[in-house]
Amino acid sequence: MMREYINIVLTENAIEQFASLAHDEWRRSLPPNEQNEPRMRSKNGGPKADINVPFDQLHPTAQQENLAAGQAAAEAVSKFPNNLEQAAEYIHIEWMKRNPQDDYNAAQHKSYDELPEDEKEKDRVHVRTMMKLMRK
């Protein structure tokens, strides 16, 4: 019973760390001239707020996508601990469930096998990151 509790706490901590790391990586990926500029968005039905701030300063509704991505990564690592490609595919499927197809993401809305290598690598990075966080 105590071991299950410890595993749950470790997984929850890994998910929060993952969410923060993923958000930081997104901010670093912005063009240099936009890295310090406010990006006002309404996320997940929340109020319009600047999403170009550190993760811990985001409105909770804006944190939800990164936390959901962390949850999917934790599930993928748990389900497929020895298969990077299956875990990455799981992450991609979960992303498609959370992000309905629209003009801005249509190129990513296809089966994992049909994705270009650079898109597959994004999912693999999620798997590798979560594997490291869950080992701590």
N, C-alpha and C positions, 0 to 999 in steps of 0.2 A: 504494500500500500504506500509506504513512504517512498519507495523507488519510483512508482508511477507519478507521484506528486513531484518529485525532483525532476523527472523527465518532462513533465508538463511545464514546469517553471523554466527549465532550460530551453525548451522549444519556444515558449512565449518570449523569453529574452532574445533568442536568436531572431525571431520574427521582427521584433522592434529594432534590433540592430540592423537587420537586413533593410527594413523600410527606410531607416535613416541613411544608410550607405547608398541605397538606390536613388534617393532624392538628391543626395550630395553629388552623385555621378551625373544625374540629369542636369543639375545646375552647372557643373563643370563643362558639360557638352554644349552649352549655349555659346553663341559667338561671343568673342571677348567684349565687344562693345555692348552686349546685352546682359552680361553677367551680374551687373549691379543695378540693372533697371527693374523697376517694379513690373510684375506681370499680374494684373488684376484678373481673376477668374472666379467663377462660381463653380465649385466642385461638389458633385454628389448632393445637390440640393441645398448646399450651405450658402452662407452670405458671400458676396463678392469680396475677395481678399487677395492680398499679394501672395502668390505661390513661389516667388523667387526669394525665399527666406530659408534659413536653416529649418530642418524637419521639425525640431522641437518648438519652433515658433509658428508653424502652420496651424490654421484652424483645424480642429479634429475631422471635419468632413473632407478637408483637402488631404489629410493623412490616410484616408481610407484606401485609396488605390495602392499605395506602396505597402500598406499593411496586408491587403488582400494578396498582392504579389508575393509577399513574404510567406503568407500562409500557404499559398500554392507551392512555393519552393520547398517549404518544410514537408508538405504532403508528398511531393515528388521524390524527395530524398528518402523519406520513410518507405514509400512504395517501391522505389527502384534504386536501392542503395548501391548497387553494383552495375548500373546501366545508365550511363550519362545520356545517351540518345533517347531512351524511353522516358527518363525524367524530364529532359528538355521538351519532348513532345507533350507530356502532361502539362507542363507550364504553359506551353503555347495554347493548348486546348482551353485551359482555365482562363487565359487572357482573352481569348475570343468570346467566352461566355460573359466576361465582365465588360467587354468593349464591343458593343454591337457594330456591325459593319456600317461604315459611313464613307464619304468621299476621302477624308483624310487618312483612313487606315485600310482602304480596300485592298491594297497590294499585300497586306499581311493577313488578310482573311482568306486563307487557303490552308490545305493540310500541311503539316510540318514538313513532310517529304517534298512538297512543292516549293518551299521557301528557298530563297537564295542563301548561300552560306553565311553572309553577314547577318542575316536575320536569325538564322539558327544559332549563331554564336551568341547572340544576346540571351537566348534561353539557356544555353550552356553556361554562360557566365552566372546566371541566377542559380543554377544547380551547384556549380563549384563554390560560389560564395556561401550558400546555405550549408553545404557540406562542412566548410571550415568553421562556420559559426556554431554548428551543432556539435562539433567535436570539442569545443572549449569546455 
